[in-house]
Amino acid sequence: MFSIPKTQQTPQADMPNRGTWGRARCPSKHQIKMKVSDFLNKKAAAKAISFEVLPPLKGNGTAQLFRTIDRLREFCPNYINITTHNSEFVYRQLDNGQYERDRIRRRPGTIAIAAAIQQRYGIPVIPHIICSGATIESIEYELLDLQFLGIQNLLLLRGDKARDEQLFTPTPNGHTHTTDLIEQVNRFNAGFFADGTAMKHPGESFEYGVACYPEKHEEAPNLDMDIDYLLKKQQLGAKYAVTQLFYDNQKYFDFVEKARQKGVTIPIVPGIKPFAKLGQLTVIPRTFHCDLPTALASEIVKCKTDDDAKALGVEWATQQCRELYAKGVPSIHFYTVSAVDSICEVAKKLL
């Protein structure tokens, strides 16, 4: 269909065989208690996958989410991430014609969904814990709930700024940076509440990963400083990092090389989401602050329908994954929002 740049050409011999992805490598019950770093650092974890899912919209129930996981578990994910989102401002018109601003949370239940997935499927789960929209106290209660549920793996993030904000505004009595959140989790792991009170019966410690950005975070002054932030997160205790989605493998390889030169040693898991619709040609670069390679963009503009674009996206993502595995990445993380069908096609091609 199109010519893949040299960095994305991988001999078929470098591909994982069917046994690598077979049901024998699905997580067993004892693996639920394993830390993510155990998966990423074990040689057996080579050519592994994980998925990220959204909690259902408020009032929608879990049926659709479970149907999605029913499809994805065929590919034996090592773990499933569950996102969380800041509350959003909405405006309601009053009887007097004025507008009242109120906060609503459209996708509540991250912790409950994580517990439900782990109980229903026996797959390790990683809920997102974010600064955005959360107070130090509410985060502490989230940690307690997770500890009660026996969930030990977290992904710690600052979270997106509110839609009507130009710059991130921390919640009153909340955190400004991911590093602040990490320090709270570290204190909790050490047996102390946020107010300094010692716990009478500390539970098991949490392990956590963080996010990173091969094309830099939108608010970072430059890529070098962004990698310095990643290094600091590692120094504070992060055990792995998951990248923002990208479509140019060379950007990922260059980022990893630069991070290693600066002292980052933790696994850096590539995040992949297949291109799926014509409209994403302009939406993806604007929303996720990543470039579409010329070779991909040139083919997208030739597509006549969304089905054409979806097929192109599956082919591109498949070749991305083949090269990433061939280069020795520990695992590939798939972002499933509006992309479940495509991801299933990609995974089948990789079997």
Backbone hydrogen bonds in HBPLUS format (Angstrom, degrees):
<---DONOR---> <-ACCEPTOR-->    atom                        ^
c    i                          cat <-CA-CA->   ^        H-A-AA   ^      H-
h    n   atom  resd res      DA  || num        DHA   H-A  angle D-A-AA Bond
n    s   type  num  typ     dist DA aas  dist angle  dist       angle   num
A0008-GLN N   A0005-PRO O   2.80 MM   3  5.53 161.6  1.84 125.5 132.0     1
A0009-GLN N   A0006-LYS O   3.16 MM   3  5.36 165.5  2.18 117.9 116.1     2
A0014-ASP N   A0011-PRO O   2.98 MM   3  5.64 157.7  2.03 117.7 124.2     3
A0015-MET N   A0012-GLN O   2.98 MM   3  5.44 165.5  2.00 118.0 122.1     4
A0020-THR N   A0017-ASN O   3.00 MM   3  5.55 134.2  2.22 111.7 122.9     5
A0021-TRP N   A0018-ARG O   3.11 MM   3  5.46 134.5  2.33 104.3 115.7     6
A0022-GLY N   A0019-GLY O   3.16 MM   3  4.82 156.7  2.22  96.4 103.6     7
A0025-ARG N   A0022-GLY O   3.08 MM   3  5.96 164.4  2.11 123.8 127.6     8
A0026-CYS N   A0023-ARG O   3.07 MM   3  5.23 168.6  2.09 110.4 113.2     9
A0031-GLN N   A0028-SER O   2.93 MM   3  5.28 137.0  2.12 107.0 119.7    10
A0032-ILE N   A0029-LYS O   3.23 MM   3  5.65 157.9  2.28 108.8 115.0    11
A0033-LYS N   A0030-HIS O   3.32 MM   3  5.94 150.6  2.41 110.6 116.6    12
A0034-MET N   A0031-GLN O   2.93 MM   3  4.92 157.4  1.99 103.5 110.9    13
A0038-ASP N   A0035-LYS O   2.89 MM   3  5.37 139.3  2.06 110.0 121.6    14
A0039-PHE N   A0036-VAL O   2.93 MM   3  5.29 121.6  2.28 106.2 120.2    15
A0040-LEU N   A0036-VAL O   3.02 MM   4  6.37 163.6  2.05 155.7 160.4    16
A0041-ASN N   A0037-SER O   2.89 MM   4  5.77 144.9  2.01 142.7 149.8    17
A0045-ALA N   A0042-LYS O   2.95 MM   3  5.39 156.0  2.00 110.7 118.5    18
A0046-ALA N   A0043-LYS O   3.12 MM   3  5.74 168.3  2.14 119.3 121.4    19
A0332-ILE N   A0048-ALA O   3.05 MM 284  6.46 148.9  2.15 135.3 141.5    20
A0078-ASN N   A0049-ILE O   2.94 MM  29  6.19 167.3  1.95 170.8 166.5    21
A0050-SER N   A0332-ILE O   2.99 MM 282  6.37 137.6  2.18 154.4 154.0    22
A0334-PHE N   A0050-SER O   2.93 MM 284  6.24 167.8  1.94 145.8 147.4    23
A0051-PHE N   A0079-TYR O   3.41 MM  28  6.92 154.7  2.48 147.8 154.1    24
A0081-ASN N   A0051-PHE O   2.72 MM  30  6.11 168.3  1.74 160.8 162.7    25
A0052-GLU N   A0334-PHE O   2.94 MM 282  6.27 137.1  2.13 170.5 169.9    26
A0336-THR N   A0052-GLU O   3.36 MM 284  5.98 160.8  2.40 148.1 153.4    27
A0053-VAL N   A0081-ASN O   2.89 MM  28  6.19 163.4  1.92 153.1 155.0    28
A0083-THR N   A0053-VAL O   3.09 MM  30  6.41 166.5  2.11 167.9 172.1    29
A0060-ASN N   A0057-LEU O   2.89 MM   3  5.49 161.1  1.93 149.3 147.8    30
A0058-LYS N   A0106-ARG O   2.68 MM  48  5.36 148.1  1.78 159.5 160.9    31
A0066-PHE N   A0062-THR O   2.91 MM   4  6.10 165.9  1.93 164.6 168.1    32
A0067-ARG N   A0063-ALA O   2.98 MM   4  6.24 146.9  2.09 145.2 154.8    33
A0068-THR N   A0064-GLN O   2.99 MM   4  6.28 151.7  2.07 147.0 154.4    34
A0069-ILE N   A0065-LEU O   2.98 MM   4  6.36 159.8  2.02 151.9 157.0    35
A0070-ASP N   A0066-PHE O   2.82 MM   4  5.95 150.0  1.91 143.1 151.8    36
A0071-ARG N   A0067-ARG O   3.24 MM   4  6.51 142.7  2.38 138.5 146.5    37
A0071-ARG N   A0068-THR O   3.09 MM   3  5.32 127.7  2.38  98.9 111.9    38
A0072-LEU N   A0068-THR O   3.01 MM   4  6.33 159.0  2.05 148.8 155.2    39
A0073-ARG N   A0069-ILE O   2.85 MM   4  5.79 156.2  1.90 155.5 158.4    40
A0075-PHE N   A0072-LEU O   3.01 MM   3  5.89 162.7  2.04 124.7 128.7    41
A0076-CYS N   A0073-ARG O   2.99 MM   3  5.05 162.7  2.02 113.2 113.5    42
A0080-ILE N   A0124-PRO O   2.98 MM  44  6.48 147.0  2.09 146.5 155.9    43
A0126-ILE N   A0080-ILE O   2.85 MM  46  6.10 149.0  1.94 150.5 149.7    44
A0082-ILE N   A0126-ILE O   3.00 MM  44  6.16 155.0  2.06 136.0 136.9    45
A0128-HIS N   A0082-ILE O   2.94 MM  46  6.10 144.6  2.07 177.5 166.3    46
A0088-GLU N   A0104-ILE O   2.74 MM  16  5.43 158.0  1.78 167.8 162.9    47
A0104-ILE N   A0088-GLU O   2.84 MM  16  5.43 154.6  1.90 151.7 159.8    48
A0090-VAL N   A0102-ASP O   2.74 MM  12  5.43 159.1  1.79 161.5 168.9    49
A0102-ASP N   A0090-VAL O   2.89 MM  12  5.43 161.4  1.93 157.3 163.0    50
A0092-ARG N   A0100-GLU O   2.91 MM   8  5.24 164.5  1.94 148.4 151.5    51
A0100-GLU N   A0092-ARG O   2.81 MM   8  5.24 161.4  1.84 148.1 153.5    52
A0094-LEU N   A0098-GLN O   2.69 MM   4  5.42 176.3  1.69 170.5 171.6    53
A0097-GLY N   A0094-LEU O   2.98 MM   3  5.37 161.0  2.01 117.4 120.2    54
A0113-ILE N   A0109-GLY O   2.77 MM   4  5.86 163.1  1.80 161.4 166.1    55
A0114-ALA N   A0110-THR O   2.91 MM   4  6.11 155.1  1.97 145.5 152.7    56
A0115-ALA N   A0111-ILE O   3.00 MM   4  6.27 161.9  2.03 150.6 154.7    57
A0116-ALA N   A0112-ALA O   2.89 MM   4  6.13 155.4  1.95 146.7 154.1    58
A0117-ILE N   A0113-ILE O   2.90 MM   4  6.11 160.3  1.94 154.8 158.8    59
A0118-GLN N   A0114-ALA O   3.03 MM   4  6.22 168.0  2.04 152.4 155.8    60
A0119-GLN N   A0115-ALA O   2.92 MM   4  6.05 160.0  1.96 149.1 154.8    61
A0120-ARG N   A0116-ALA O   2.86 MM   4  5.87 159.2  1.90 145.5 151.9    62
A0121-TYR N   A0117-ILE O   2.86 MM   4  5.72 164.7  1.89 151.4 155.6    63
A0122-GLY N   A0118-GLN O   2.88 MM   4  4.84 138.7  2.05 121.3 131.2    64
A0155-LEU N   A0127-PRO O   3.21 MM  28  6.36 150.0  2.30 146.9 146.0    65
A0129-ILE N   A0155-LEU O   2.94 MM  26  6.17 162.7  1.97 157.8 159.6    66
A0157-LEU N   A0129-ILE O   3.00 MM  28  6.26 164.0  2.03 160.6 163.5    67
A0131-CYS N   A0157-LEU O   3.11 MM  26  6.69 133.1  2.34 138.7 152.2    68
A0131-CYS N   A0158-ARG O   3.20 MM  27  4.76 130.5  2.46 100.4 114.0    69
A0134-ALA N   A0131-CYS O   3.03 MM   3  5.46 164.2  2.05 137.1 135.7    70
A0132-SER N   A0158-ARG O   2.90 MM  26  6.03 151.4  1.98 157.6 165.8    71
A0139-ILE N   A0135-THR O   3.00 MM   4  6.24 157.3  2.05 152.5 158.6    72
A0136-ILE N   A0173-ASN O   2.78 MM  37  6.13 161.3  1.81 161.8 155.2    73
A0140-GLU N   A0136-ILE O   3.02 MM   4  6.24 152.9  2.10 143.1 150.7    74
A0141-TYR N   A0137-GLU O   3.07 MM   4  6.43 152.8  2.14 150.0 156.6    75
A0142-GLU N   A0138-SER O   3.01 MM   4  6.30 146.5  2.12 140.8 150.3    76
A0142-GLU N   A0139-ILE O   3.07 MM   3  4.94 116.2  2.50  91.1 107.2    77
A0143-LEU N   A0139-ILE O   2.93 MM   4  6.28 155.7  1.99 152.6 158.7    78
A0144-LEU N   A0140-GLU O   3.00 MM   4  6.31 154.3  2.06 146.1 153.2    79
A0145-ASP N   A0141-TYR O   2.94 MM   4  6.14 163.2  1.96 148.6 152.8    80
A0146-LEU N   A0142-GLU O   2.94 MM   4  6.15 161.7  1.97 151.3 156.3    81
A0147-GLN N   A0143-LEU O   2.92 MM   4  6.08 152.9  2.00 144.8 152.4    82
A0148-PHE N   A0144-LEU O   2.93 MM   4  6.22 158.1  1.98 151.7 157.2    83
A0149-LEU N   A0145-ASP O   3.06 MM   4  6.30 143.6  2.19 142.4 152.4    84
A0151-ILE N   A0146-LEU O   3.01 MM   5  5.26 162.1  2.05 156.6 154.0    85
A0150-GLY N   A0147-GLN O   3.12 MM   3  5.12 154.7  2.18 101.1 109.0    86
A0207-GLU N   A0152-GLN O   2.85 MM  55  6.21 160.9  1.89 166.0 171.7    87
A0154-LEU N   A0207-GLU O   2.93 MM  53  6.28 148.6  2.03 153.3 162.7    88
A0209-GLY N   A0154-LEU O   3.00 MM  55  6.45 150.1  2.09 144.9 152.1    89
A0156-LEU N   A0209-GLY O   2.96 MM  53  6.25 163.1  1.99 163.8 158.4    90
A0165-GLU N   A0162-ALA O   2.95 MM   3  5.27 162.4  1.98 119.6 120.9    91
A0174-GLY N   A0171-THR O   2.74 MM   3  4.87 123.0  2.06 151.9 141.4    92
A0180-ASP N   A0177-HIS O   3.05 MM   3  5.33 130.8  2.30 102.3 114.5    93
A0181-LEU N   A0177-HIS O   3.34 MM   4  6.81 153.7  2.42 145.0 151.6    94
A0181-LEU N   A0178-THR O   2.99 MM   3  5.02 112.7  2.46  96.5 112.8    95
A0182-ILE N   A0178-THR O   2.81 MM   4  6.16 157.6  1.86 156.3 163.4    96
A0183-GLU N   A0179-THR O   3.02 MM   4  6.21 156.4  2.07 142.5 148.0    97
A0184-GLN N   A0180-ASP O   3.11 MM   4  6.46 146.1  2.23 142.2 151.2    98
A0184-GLN N   A0181-LEU O   3.12 MM   3  5.12 120.1  2.49  94.3 109.1    99
A0185-VAL N   A0181-LEU O   3.02 MM   4  6.39 161.0  2.06 153.9 158.5   100
A0186-ASN N   A0182-ILE O   2.82 MM   4  6.11 155.4  1.88 152.2 160.0   101
A0187-ARG N   A0183-GLU O   3.00 MM   4  6.21 155.3  2.07 143.2 148.8   102
A0188-PHE N   A0184-GLN O   2.95 MM   4  6.23 158.0  2.00 148.9 155.4   103
A0189-ASN N   A0185-VAL O   2.80 MM   4  6.07 160.7  1.84 152.6 157.7   104
A0190-ALA N   A0186-ASN O   2.95 MM   4  6.18 139.5  2.12 139.4 150.6   105
A0192-PHE N   A0187-ARG O   2.95 MM   5  5.40 157.4  2.00 143.1 144.5   106
A0191-GLY N   A0188-PHE O   2.94 MM   3  5.14 156.4  1.99 106.4 114.1   107
A0199-MET N   A0191-GLY O   2.83 MM   8  5.35 169.4  1.84 148.6 148.2   108
A0193-PHE N   A0197-THR O   2.83 MM   4  5.31 165.9  1.85 162.5 162.3   109
A0196-GLY N   A0193-PHE O   2.94 MM   3  5.36 160.4  1.97 117.5 121.4   110
A0239-LYS N   A0208-TYR O   2.99 MM  31  6.16 170.2  2.00 166.2 167.8   111
A0210-VAL N   A0240-TYR O   3.12 MM  30  6.61 146.6  2.23 140.4 149.2   112
A0242-VAL N   A0210-VAL O   2.90 MM  32  6.39 151.9  1.98 155.6 164.2   113
A0212-CYS N   A0242-VAL O   2.99 MM  30  5.98 136.9  2.18 142.1 139.9   114
A0244-GLN N   A0212-CYS O   2.86 MM  32  6.30 132.6  2.08 154.3 167.7   115
A0216-LYS N   A0213-TYR O   2.87 MM   3  4.64 161.6  1.90 115.9 115.4   116
A0220-ALA N   A0217-HIS O   3.00 MM   3  5.25 156.1  2.06 111.5 119.1   117
A0226-ASP N   A0222-ASN O   3.13 MM   4  6.36 150.4  2.22 143.9 152.9   118
A0227-ILE N   A0223-LEU O   2.93 MM   4  6.21 153.2  2.00 153.7 159.7   119
A0228-ASP N   A0224-ASP O   3.02 MM   4  6.35 144.9  2.15 140.3 150.7   120
A0229-TYR N   A0225-MET O   3.04 MM   4  6.40 145.6  2.16 143.9 152.0   121
A0230-LEU N   A0226-ASP O   3.14 MM   4  6.53 150.5  2.23 140.9 148.7   122
A0231-LEU N   A0227-ILE O   2.88 MM   4  6.18 156.8  1.93 151.7 157.7   123
A0232-LYS N   A0228-ASP O   3.00 MM   4  6.29 151.9  2.08 144.0 151.3   124
A0233-LYS N   A0229-TYR O   3.04 MM   4  6.37 153.2  2.11 147.1 154.0   125
A0234-GLN N   A0230-LEU O   2.99 MM   4  6.34 152.3  2.07 148.9 156.7   126
A0235-GLN N   A0231-LEU O   2.88 MM   4  6.19 158.9  1.93 150.4 156.3   127
A0236-LEU N   A0232-LYS O   2.95 MM   4  6.21 138.7  2.12 143.7 154.7   128
A0237-GLY N   A0233-LYS O   3.14 MM   4  6.43 123.3  2.48 134.7 148.5   129
A0238-ALA N   A0233-LYS O   2.99 MM   5  5.66 169.1  2.00 144.7 141.3   130
A0237-GLY N   A0234-GLN O   2.97 MM   3  5.15 141.5  2.12 101.5 113.2   131
A0241-ALA N   A0267-PRO O   2.93 MM  26  6.32 152.4  2.01 158.9 167.5   132
A0269-VAL N   A0241-ALA O   2.73 MM  28  6.07 157.5  1.77 169.1 162.5   133
A0243-THR N   A0269-VAL O   2.90 MM  26  6.19 163.2  1.93 171.7 171.8   134
A0251-LYS N   A0248-ASP O   3.01 MM   3  5.57 134.6  2.23 112.4 123.2   135
A0252-TYR N   A0249-ASN O   2.98 MM   3  5.09 116.8  2.39  98.1 113.6   136
A0253-PHE N   A0249-ASN O   2.88 MM   4  6.25 165.7  1.90 161.1 164.3   137
A0254-ASP N   A0250-GLN O   2.87 MM   4  5.96 164.0  1.90 148.6 153.2   138
A0255-PHE N   A0251-LYS O   2.99 MM   4  6.07 152.3  2.07 138.8 146.8   139
A0256-VAL N   A0252-TYR O   2.89 MM   4  6.17 166.0  1.91 159.8 162.4   140
A0257-GLU N   A0253-PHE O   2.98 MM   4  6.16 164.5  2.00 149.3 153.9   141
A0258-LYS N   A0254-ASP O   2.96 MM   4  6.14 161.0  2.00 147.3 152.5   142
A0259-ALA N   A0255-PHE O   2.84 MM   4  6.04 158.0  1.88 152.2 158.9   143
A0260-ARG N   A0256-VAL O   2.86 MM   4  6.08 159.6  1.90 153.3 158.4   144
A0261-GLN N   A0257-GLU O   3.03 MM   4  6.27 153.9  2.10 144.6 151.7   145
A0262-LYS N   A0258-LYS O   3.15 MM   4  6.42 136.1  2.35 139.0 150.1   146
A0262-LYS N   A0259-ALA O   3.10 MM   3  5.13 129.6  2.36  95.4 108.8   147
A0264-VAL N   A0259-ALA O   2.92 MM   5  5.25 161.8  1.96 148.0 141.9   148
A0263-GLY N   A0260-ARG O   3.06 MM   3  5.10 157.2  2.12 103.0 110.2   149
A0333-HIS N   A0270-PRO O   2.95 MM  63  6.08 176.8  1.96 167.7 167.3   150
A0272-ILE N   A0333-HIS O   2.81 MM  61  6.15 161.3  1.84 162.9 169.2   151
A0335-TYR N   A0272-ILE O   3.00 MM  63  6.20 160.1  2.04 149.8 154.9   152
A0280-GLN N   A0277-LYS O   3.02 MM   3  5.48 152.0  2.10 111.1 119.6   153
A0281-LEU N   A0278-LEU O   3.11 MM   3  5.93 170.7  2.12 124.6 127.2   154
A0283-VAL N   A0279-GLY O   3.42 MM   4  6.48 158.5  2.47 139.1 144.3   155
A0284-ILE N   A0280-GLN O   3.03 MM   4  5.26 164.8  2.05 126.7 131.6   156
A0287-THR N   A0283-VAL O   2.79 MM   4  5.84 159.8  1.83 160.0 166.0   157
A0288-PHE N   A0284-ILE O   2.88 MM   4  5.63 166.3  1.90 153.0 157.7   158
A0289-HIS N   A0285-PRO O   3.06 MM   4  4.88 123.6  2.39 116.4 124.7   159
A0296-LEU N   A0293-PRO O   3.05 MM   3  5.33 124.0  2.38 103.9 117.5   160
A0297-ALA N   A0293-PRO O   2.85 MM   4  6.10 175.5  1.85 167.0 167.3   161
A0298-SER N   A0294-THR O   2.82 MM   4  5.76 158.8  1.86 149.8 155.1   162
A0299-GLU N   A0296-LEU O   3.06 MM   3  5.31 128.1  2.34 102.7 116.0   163
A0300-ILE N   A0296-LEU O   2.95 MM   4  6.25 149.6  2.04 151.3 161.0   164
A0301-VAL N   A0297-ALA O   3.18 MM   4  6.42 160.7  2.22 152.7 154.7   165
A0302-LYS N   A0299-GLU O   3.10 MM   3  5.22 143.6  2.24  99.5 110.4   166
A0303-CYS N   A0300-ILE O   2.93 MM   3  5.28 149.7  2.02 109.3 118.8   167
A0309-ALA N   A0305-THR O   3.11 MM   4  6.49 157.5  2.16 145.4 151.5   168
A0310-LYS N   A0306-ASP O   2.78 MM   4  6.01 153.4  1.85 149.5 156.9   169
A0311-ALA N   A0307-ASP O   3.03 MM   4  6.23 162.4  2.06 147.7 151.5   170
A0312-LEU N   A0308-ASP O   3.02 MM   4  6.25 158.3  2.07 147.8 154.0   171
A0313-GLY N   A0309-ALA O   2.85 MM   4  6.08 155.7  1.91 145.9 153.0   172
A0314-VAL N   A0310-LYS O   2.94 MM   4  6.23 152.5  2.02 151.4 158.1   173
A0315-GLU N   A0311-ALA O   3.09 MM   4  6.33 162.0  2.13 147.8 152.2   174
A0316-TRP N   A0312-LEU O   2.91 MM   4  6.15 163.0  1.94 154.6 159.6   175
A0317-ALA N   A0313-GLY O   2.92 MM   4  5.99 169.3  1.93 149.2 152.6   176
A0318-THR N   A0314-VAL O   2.93 MM   4  5.99 155.5  1.99 145.3 152.4   177
A0319-GLN N   A0315-GLU O   3.13 MM   4  6.35 160.6  2.17 146.5 150.7   178
A0320-GLN N   A0316-TRP O   2.88 MM   4  6.18 149.3  1.98 147.4 157.3   179
A0321-CYS N   A0317-ALA O   2.91 MM   4  6.15 165.4  1.93 153.0 155.4   180
A0322-ARG N   A0318-THR O   2.96 MM   4  6.22 157.7  2.01 148.0 154.4   181
A0323-GLU N   A0319-GLN O   3.14 MM   4  6.27 163.3  2.17 144.4 148.0   182
A0324-LEU N   A0320-GLN O   2.93 MM   4  6.19 161.2  1.97 153.0 159.1   183
A0325-TYR N   A0321-CYS O   2.89 MM   4  6.06 169.6  1.91 157.8 159.4   184
A0326-ALA N   A0322-ARG O   3.00 MM   4  6.13 159.6  2.04 143.8 150.2   185
A0327-LYS N   A0323-GLU O   2.94 MM   4  6.16 138.1  2.12 144.6 155.5   186
A0327-LYS N   A0324-LEU O   3.17 MM   3  5.14 128.3  2.46  93.2 106.6   187
A0329-VAL N   A0324-LEU O   3.24 MM   5  5.86 171.8  2.24 146.9 146.8   188
A0328-GLY N   A0325-TYR O   2.89 MM   3  5.12 160.0  1.93 108.9 115.0   189
A0339-ALA N   A0336-THR O   2.82 MM   3  4.92 157.3  1.87 136.8 130.0   190
A0343-ILE N   A0339-ALA O   2.91 MM   4  6.06 162.5  1.94 157.8 163.1   191
A0344-CYS N   A0340-VAL O   2.95 MM   4  6.16 160.0  1.99 155.2 159.9   192
A0345-GLU N   A0341-ASP O   3.12 MM   4  6.41 153.3  2.19 144.9 152.0   193
A0346-VAL N   A0342-SER O   2.89 MM   4  6.21 157.7  1.94 151.7 158.1   194
A0347-ALA N   A0343-ILE O   2.84 MM   4  6.06 170.2  1.85 156.1 158.3   195
A0348-LYS N   A0344-CYS O   3.01 MM   4  6.16 156.0  2.06 144.8 151.2   196
A0349-LYS N   A0345-GLU O   3.08 MM   4  6.30 150.9  2.17 144.9 152.4   197
A0349-LYS N   A0346-VAL O   3.07 MM   3  5.15 118.4  2.47  97.3 112.5   198
A0350-LEU N   A0346-VAL O   3.07 MM   4  6.38 134.5  2.28 143.9 156.9   199
A0350-LEU N   A0347-ALA O   3.12 MM   3  5.06 130.3  2.38  93.2 106.7   200
A0351-LEU N   A0348-LYS O   3.26 MM   3  5.24 148.5  2.37  96.7 105.6   201
